[in-house]
């Protein structure tokens, strides 16, 4: 007697026999970007690096560093947006309140190290924008396009 199973029949038969099938869940890639100063940067030509490492359930571990941010205690907000650097605003990813502020030290550098952040980054091209100040969030002073880490 020949018995044919469909996919659902195979799963049902496996369940009845105590065999477990586990579907691998595709994991999000680690994303990296090199930040470069924009034409609107002014005297503080900011450069840096970003790394977003998935840490499970829609969370990423954020590692970011910038340099040439001016003197101590300058504050730079940042945001992930859809599109390439230089494009108009784009859709913001996540809640802007959840993004930790970059605050410079005496040598003009700032770092965010191993900070967990809830993010759902959809398919497509996205960039990291470093903004001029907490009160001037429309001017982008540095930008980098996110890409999967090789």
C-alpha positions in Angstrom: 0.0 0.0 0.0 1.4 3.4 -1.0 0.8 6.3 1.4 1.4 9.8 0.2 1.8 12.6 2.6 1.3 16.3 1.8 3.5 18.7 3.8 0.8 19.1 6.4 0.2 15.3 6.5 4.0 14.8 7.0 4.0 17.2 9.9 0.9 15.5 11.4 2.4 12.1 11.0 5.7 13.3 12.5 3.8 14.8 15.5 2.0 11.5 16.1 5.3 9.7 16.1 6.9 12.2 18.4 9.3 13.7 15.8 9.9 17.4 16.0 10.4 19.6 13.0 12.0 22.9 13.8 12.0 25.6 11.1 15.0 27.8 11.2 14.1 31.4 11.8 16.0 33.6 9.5 18.1 36.0 11.5 18.7 39.6 10.7 22.2 40.4 9.5 24.6 42.6 11.4 24.5 46.0 9.8 27.4 48.4 9.5 27.8 52.0 8.2 30.7 54.4 7.8 29.6 57.9 8.8 30.8 60.8 6.7 30.3 64.6 7.1 27.7 66.2 5.0 27.9 69.6 3.3 25.8 71.0 6.1 28.3 69.9 8.8 29.8 73.4 9.3 33.1 73.5 11.3 32.6 70.1 13.0 33.2 67.7 10.1 32.0 64.5 11.9 33.1 61.0 10.8 32.6 57.7 12.5 31.3 54.1 12.4 28.1 52.3 13.3 27.5 48.6 14.0 24.0 47.2 14.7 24.1 43.6 15.8 20.8 41.6 16.2 20.4 40.4 19.7 17.0 38.6 19.4 13.3 39.5 19.3 13.6 42.8 17.4 16.5 44.1 19.4 19.8 45.3 18.3 23.1 45.9 20.1 24.3 49.4 19.0 28.0 50.3 18.8 28.8 53.7 17.4 31.6 56.1 17.5 32.1 59.6 16.1 35.1 62.0 16.0 35.5 65.7 15.2 32.4 66.5 17.2 33.8 69.7 18.7 34.4 70.3 22.4 33.1 68.5 25.4 29.4 67.9 26.0 28.2 68.6 22.5 25.0 66.5 22.0 24.2 64.9 18.7 21.0 63.0 18.2 20.9 60.3 15.6 18.2 58.4 13.7 17.8 55.6 11.2 15.8 56.6 8.1 14.9 54.9 4.9 16.9 55.8 1.8 20.4 56.9 0.8 22.4 59.7 2.3 21.4 63.1 0.8 17.8 62.0 0.1 15.0 64.0 1.6 13.8 63.0 5.1 12.7 59.4 4.6 10.7 57.3 7.0 12.2 57.2 10.5 12.7 53.7 12.0 11.6 53.2 15.5 10.8 55.7 18.3 13.0 58.8 18.2 12.9 58.9 22.0 14.6 55.4 22.2 17.7 56.6 20.5 20.5 57.4 22.9 22.2 60.8 22.5 25.8 61.0 21.4 27.7 63.3 23.8 31.2 64.4 23.1 34.1 64.3 25.4 37.0 66.8 25.6 38.7 65.5 22.5 35.5 65.7 20.4 34.7 62.0 20.3 31.5 60.3 21.4 30.7 56.6 21.8 27.7 54.4 22.3 28.9 50.9 23.4 26.8 47.7 23.5 23.5 49.6 24.0 20.4 47.5 23.4 17.7 49.1 21.3 14.3 47.8 20.1 14.2 48.2 16.3 12.4 46.7 13.4 14.4 47.6 10.4 12.3 46.7 7.3 13.8 45.5 4.0 15.3 48.1 1.8 18.0 50.8 1.9 18.5 52.6 5.3 20.9 55.2 6.5 22.1 56.5 9.9 21.8 60.3 10.2 23.7 62.3 12.8 21.7 65.4 13.5 23.0 68.9 14.3 21.6 69.2 17.8 18.7 68.2 20.0 16.9 71.4 19.0 17.9 71.4 15.3 16.9 67.9 14.2 16.3 68.8 10.5 20.0 69.4 9.6 22.1 66.2 9.0 25.8 66.7 9.8 26.9 63.1 9.1 25.4 60.1 7.4 26.2 56.5 6.5 24.2 53.9 4.6 23.7 50.6 6.5 24.8 47.5 4.7 25.1 43.8 5.8 28.5 43.1 7.4 30.5 40.9 5.1 
